[in-house]
């Protein structure tokens, strides 16, 4: 009786050995990411073969994360002849789904192009959520799709529904949109008294509501004119920033002339201002020491006006 029991126990133990030996030790991957709509054992463990294709769970939405219960994963692996020791004693597994990312710049560009198509004017769009990103599956085709767009021209508020990819649920996007105006700007830094030439001009888009009344909009109003002060590139240029080129500099000695039928008087004078051709400047008559105003005619030449003849 005892001998029979020992033999039976030996047979049972021997029969159980192949099952235990059939279990292979597996290692968890260091980077738990998936690209498909389903999570498989091969996404979690460094394994190959039929077991790698066994589905564990549905994957999260593109760009999102999900977590799996460790015991569930270990039991599923064991049922398929795989042994995971979980040496680090993890409690849950966090898995991220890879995605194609569409940044805020891409979204605002798409909205601006749609507004331009509707209104025939260029727009600048500012998202309410400047950190907004949309995600699409890595195997999806094309880009985001605009489901609808509404724009209030009075409040400049915009609402839109955007599908990150075909068949996806639309994402609600809000923004403000401003009409953009193309303005000429300097393409490089300018020092005071530098003359603007045609090759120095570039163009930028500026929000119309931020454009000052004295902003220069015609490049012809810049070409041939002189910087009054140091100017930075790619900034709106105001009318005051430029002037006609200085013909007479402050402190310069010039010929100051008064002409009238039968009379021509000319004296030496010192300029009190920087003046351009055609501008009125102030001068000190070096003989009388009187200050007069005179029209600048060119380099070193100014003409006294009739209104200042008495002071001449």
C-alpha positions in Angstrom: 0.0 0.0 0.0 2.7 2.4 1.0 4.8 1.4 -2.0 1.9 2.0 -4.3 1.3 5.5 -2.9 5.0 6.4 -3.4 5.0 5.2 -7.0 1.8 7.3 -7.7 3.3 10.4 -6.1 6.5 10.0 -8.1 4.5 9.7 -11.3 2.5 12.8 -10.5 5.6 14.8 -9.7 7.3 13.7 -13.0 4.2 14.5 -15.0 4.2 18.1 -13.6 7.8 18.8 -14.5 7.3 19.4 -18.2 4.7 22.2 -17.5 7.0 24.1 -15.2 10.0 23.6 -17.5 7.9 24.8 -20.5 7.6 28.2 -18.9 10.2 30.6 -20.2 11.5 33.5 -18.2 10.7 36.9 -19.9 11.9 40.4 -19.4 9.7 43.6 -19.4 10.6 46.1 -22.1 12.2 49.3 -20.9 10.0 51.4 -23.3 6.4 50.5 -23.1 4.9 52.1 -26.3 2.5 50.8 -28.9 1.6 52.1 -32.3 -1.5 50.0 -33.0 -5.0 50.0 -31.6 -4.3 46.9 -29.5 -1.7 46.1 -26.8 0.1 42.7 -27.4 2.4 40.7 -25.2 5.2 41.5 -27.6 4.7 45.2 -26.8 5.3 44.5 -23.1 8.0 41.8 -23.1 11.1 41.2 -25.1 9.7 38.1 -26.9 9.1 36.9 -30.4 6.9 34.2 -32.0 3.2 33.5 -31.8 3.0 34.6 -28.1 4.1 38.1 -29.1 0.9 38.6 -31.0 -1.5 37.7 -28.2 -3.7 40.7 -27.4 -3.6 42.0 -23.9 -6.0 45.0 -24.1 -7.1 47.9 -26.3 -4.6 50.6 -26.7 -5.4 54.2 -25.5 -6.1 57.0 -28.0 -3.1 58.3 -30.0 -0.8 60.3 -27.7 -2.5 59.0 -24.5 -1.5 56.6 -21.8 -3.3 53.7 -20.1 -2.3 51.3 -17.3 -2.6 47.6 -16.9 -2.9 45.5 -13.7 0.3 43.6 -13.1 -1.4 40.4 -11.9 -3.6 40.3 -14.9 -0.6 40.6 -17.2 1.4 38.0 -15.3 -1.5 35.5 -15.4 -2.0 36.0 -19.1 1.7 35.4 -19.7 1.6 32.2 -17.6 -1.3 30.8 -19.5 0.8 31.1 -22.6 3.9 29.4 -21.1 5.7 32.6 -20.1 7.0 33.5 -16.7 7.5 37.1 -15.6 9.1 37.4 -12.2 8.3 41.2 -11.8 11.6 41.6 -9.9 11.0 45.4 -9.4 7.6 44.7 -7.8 5.7 46.9 -10.2 2.0 47.4 -9.3 0.8 48.7 -12.7 2.2 49.0 -16.2 1.9 52.3 -17.9 1.7 52.2 -21.7 1.7 55.1 -24.2 0.4 55.0 -27.7 2.6 56.6 -30.3 1.1 59.3 -32.5 1.6 61.9 -35.2 1.6 65.3 -33.5 0.0 68.4 -34.8 1.2 71.5 -32.9 -0.5 74.8 -32.2 1.4 76.4 -35.2 -0.1 73.8 -37.6 -3.6 74.3 -36.2 -3.5 78.1 -36.3 -2.1 78.0 -39.9 -5.0 75.8 -40.9 -7.6 78.1 -39.3 -5.9 81.2 -40.8 -6.0 79.7 -44.3 -9.7 78.8 -43.9 -10.5 82.4 -42.8 -8.6 83.8 -45.8 -10.6 81.6 -48.1 -13.8 82.8 -46.6 -13.1 86.5 -46.3 -10.3 87.1 -48.8 -8.1 88.7 -46.2 -5.1 87.4 -44.4 -5.6 86.7 -40.7 -3.5 86.0 -37.6 -5.0 83.4 -35.2 -4.3 83.2 -31.5 -5.5 80.0 -29.8 -7.1 80.2 -26.4 -5.0 77.2 -25.4 -1.5 78.0 -26.8 -0.2 74.5 -25.8 -2.9 72.7 -27.8 -1.7 69.6 -29.7 -3.7 67.1 -31.7 -2.7 63.4 -32.1 -3.3 61.0 -34.9 -2.4 57.3 -35.3 1.1 56.8 -36.8 -0.4 54.9 -39.8 -3.1 57.5 -40.5 -3.1 59.4 -43.8 -3.3 63.1 -44.4 -3.6 65.9 -41.8 -6.3 67.3 -39.5 -9.7 67.9 -41.0 -11.8 71.0 -40.3 -15.4 69.9 -39.5 -16.8 73.5 -39.1 -15.7 77.0 -38.3 -17.6 80.0 -36.9 -16.1 83.5 -36.7 -17.6 86.6 -35.2 -16.1 89.7 -36.9 -17.2 92.0 -34.1 -15.7 90.1 -31.2 -13.0 88.4 -33.3 -13.9 85.1 -31.5 -13.5 81.9 -33.5 -14.8 78.4 -32.7 -14.0 75.4 -34.7 -14.3 71.6 -34.7 -11.2 69.8 -35.9 -10.8 66.0 -36.5 -7.2 65.0 -35.9 -7.7 62.2 -38.5 -10.4 60.7 -40.6 -13.1 59.2 -38.5 -11.9 60.7 -35.2 -14.2 62.6 -32.8 -13.9 66.3 -33.5 -12.0 68.5 -31.0 -13.4 71.9 -30.1 -10.9 74.7 -30.6 -11.4 78.4 -29.6 -9.3 81.3 -30.7 -9.2 85.0 -31.6 -8.5 86.0 -35.2 -7.3 89.4 -36.3 -7.0 90.8 -39.7 -3.3 91.0 -40.7 -1.8 93.8 -42.7 1.5 93.5 -44.7 3.8 96.3 -43.8 7.3 97.2 -45.1 10.1 96.9 -42.5 13.9 97.2 -42.4 15.6 93.9 -43.2 18.7 94.8 -41.1 19.7 97.0 -38.2 20.1 100.7 -39.1 22.4 103.2 -37.5 21.4 106.8 -37.1 21.7 108.8 -40.4 21.9 105.7 -42.6 20.0 106.0 -45.9 17.3 103.4 -46.7 17.7 101.7 -50.1 15.2 99.4 -51.9 17.2 96.3 -51.0 17.0 97.1 -47.3 13.2 96.5 -47.2 11.4 93.4 -46.2 7.7 92.6 -45.4 6.0 91.3 -42.3 2.3 90.7 -41.3 1.0 92.8 -38.4 -2.3 92.6 -36.5 -4.4 95.4 -37.8 -5.7 96.4 -34.4 -2.1 97.0 -33.2 -1.0 99.1 -36.2 -0.3 102.7 -35.2 -1.7 105.6 -37.3 1.7 106.9 -38.1 3.1 103.5 -39.4 4.6 103.6 -42.8 2.7 101.3 -45.2 4.3 102.3 -48.5 7.9 101.3 -49.1 8.3 104.4 -51.3 8.0 106.5 -48.2 11.1 104.8 -46.8 13.4 104.6 -49.8 16.0 107.4 -49.9 15.2 108.6 -46.4 17.5 108.7 -43.5 17.2 107.1 -40.1 16.8 109.6 -37.3 18.0 107.1 -34.7 19.2 103.5 -34.5 16.4 101.2 -35.8 15.9 97.5 -35.3 15.0 95.1 -38.1 11.5 93.6 -38.6 9.7 96.3 -36.7 7.0 98.6 -37.9 8.6 101.9 -39.0 6.9 105.1 -38.0 7.0 108.3 -40.1 9.0 110.1 -37.4 11.7 107.3 -37.5 12.9 108.6 -40.9 13.7 112.0 -42.4 15.0 113.5 -45.5 18.8 113.1 -45.7 20.6 115.8 -43.7 22.3 118.4 -45.9 23.4 120.7 -43.2 24.6 119.5 -39.9 24.3 121.3 -36.6 27.3 123.6 -36.0 28.2 123.7 -39.7 29.2 127.1 -41.3 27.1 127.9 -44.3 26.3 130.6 -46.8 23.1 132.4 -45.8 21.6 134.3 -48.7 18.8 136.8 -49.1 17.8 137.7 -52.7 15.3 140.3 -53.9 14.9 142.1 -57.2 18.1 144.1 -57.5 19.4 142.9 -54.1 21.6 140.0 -53.1 23.0 139.7 -49.7 25.2 136.8 -48.4 26.7 136.2 -45.0 28.3 133.4 -43.1 26.1 131.7 -40.5 26.3 128.7 -38.2 23.6 126.0 -38.3 21.7 125.4 -35.0 19.9 122.3 -36.3 20.4 119.3 -38.6 18.4 120.1 -41.7 17.5 118.4 -45.0 17.0 120.0 -48.4 13.7 121.8 -48.5 13.4 122.1 -44.7 13.4 125.2 -42.6 16.4 125.5 -40.3 17.7 127.9 -37.7 21.0 129.8 -38.2 23.1 132.4 -36.4 24.3 135.2 -38.5 28.0 135.5 -37.6 28.0 139.2 -38.4 24.9 140.4 -36.5 24.8 137.4 -34.1 21.1 137.2 -34.7 19.2 133.9 -35.1 17.1 133.6 -38.3 15.2 130.8 -40.0 16.2 129.9 -43.6 15.3 127.3 -46.2 18.0 124.7 -46.9 18.8 124.7 -50.6 21.6 122.1 -50.6 25.0 121.4 -49.1 26.2 124.5 -47.3 23.5 126.8 -48.8 20.4 128.3 -47.1 18.1 131.1 -48.2 16.5 133.5 -45.8 12.7 133.8 -46.1 10.9 137.1 -46.5 9.3 136.7 -43.0 12.8 136.8 -41.4 14.3 139.5 -43.6 14.1 142.2 -40.9 16.1 140.0 -38.5 18.7 139.3 -41.1 
